Amino acid sequence: MTQMPTQTQDVQAIEAEHLLQVYKRVPIVFDRGEGSYLFDTKNRRYLDLVSGLGVASLGHAHPGLASALAEQATKLVHTSNLYFHPLQGAVGRRLAALSGLPRAFFCNSGTEAVEGCVKFARRYWHTRGETSRTRIVVLERAFHGRTFGSLSMTWEPTYRAPFEPLLPGVTFISPTNPAALDSAIGSDVAAILIEPIQGEGGVWPLSLDFADAVTKACDRTGTLLIADEIQCGLGRTGTAFYSSRLNLRPDLMALGKALGAGMPVGAILMSQEVASAISPGDHGTTYGGNLLACRAAMVFLDALEHGGLERVKVSGSRLEMGLQDLADRHPVITSLRGAGLMQGIQMSNTAAIHTVEGAMEKGLLINRTAGQVVRLLPPLTISDIEIDEALQILDTVLNELPT
Ligand code: PLP
């Protein structure tokens, strides 16, 4: 077997020489995981409340996932979408039952799922003869991905500016001003794209008022609603999809992250009306929905449907209560936002940076988004004891913050 470097310095030196430097990585080398814990090459243990950015939904080295993938790998991994295989329709059927959206297209990442949603929304109007109905309305603070289409619908100017010109016909509106929808959504808008809880933007759940206004605007104009549930969906908040908590009825939904529990799997779910407007050849993918990916999604959906969702309801409220207790005692926390196992801790000044660093020194992985927000996205399988351990470490870190 090829020898792999394990010393942190060696790994860093090789990457510095051979990898595109787009990430400022934390200087830890992980090579093993177990449940909610990661272990570095020196066998130091970290409680992982990042879970690979919301991906390791079943924790690390989940035995059921490992054996299913191993078994699948010995049978068949990939055939392309030229042929049938037994797993893709089965995953589609399960996602339809969870979401109420009867048709699925499988891809490999979140950004591809968003791209597909927008393509399908455009195609829907094109098929109906409304070829100039192309505008997409998106929300300020939105993050939808890094490829050209989804980057065009991502708010953060520093992500966008170096790559302009981006897709034309994208309008950003404030997610806190329902009245903005009246003027923004007209008969030239193909779709409005929302994250029910904005994740990278700082963990901001949409308000019920805003969601009601979205529904009214869509009903008034026929505009399609696309819900990007890539980060907040698939059980993370204790409900299958956070759109349903907002009484939203999306025509299209983008999924990713948790679905493959670590395997790269994305999905676009859609209504029959949208699906009817799409023809063979309109879209495609080489890898999307291959057997290994679908097998992972089956294992994830098994876990979600057999106690997983109920478990997140319990663990999510334990985390919320524990964070509220921390906020009551630490004035550096200026607000808490989120739902279930997707939590954002808004902090003052540079406290978020120090909290993330302090937690890491004490063996707790958390991450920072939108500057001053500490974000928690633990595995959906995290235990009560592990939640208490995380809260305890956070408490110590907050007590020790430099003033
Ligand atoms: N949409 C949302 C809401 C996300 O949080 C992300 C990733 O963080 C994406 C889209 C892009 O997903 P990916 O990184 O898998 O392309």
Residues whose N, C-alpha, C, O or C-beta is under 5 A from the ligand:
A	BS01	PLP	S109 G110 T111 E112 F143 H144 G145 E195 G199 D228 I230 Q231 G256
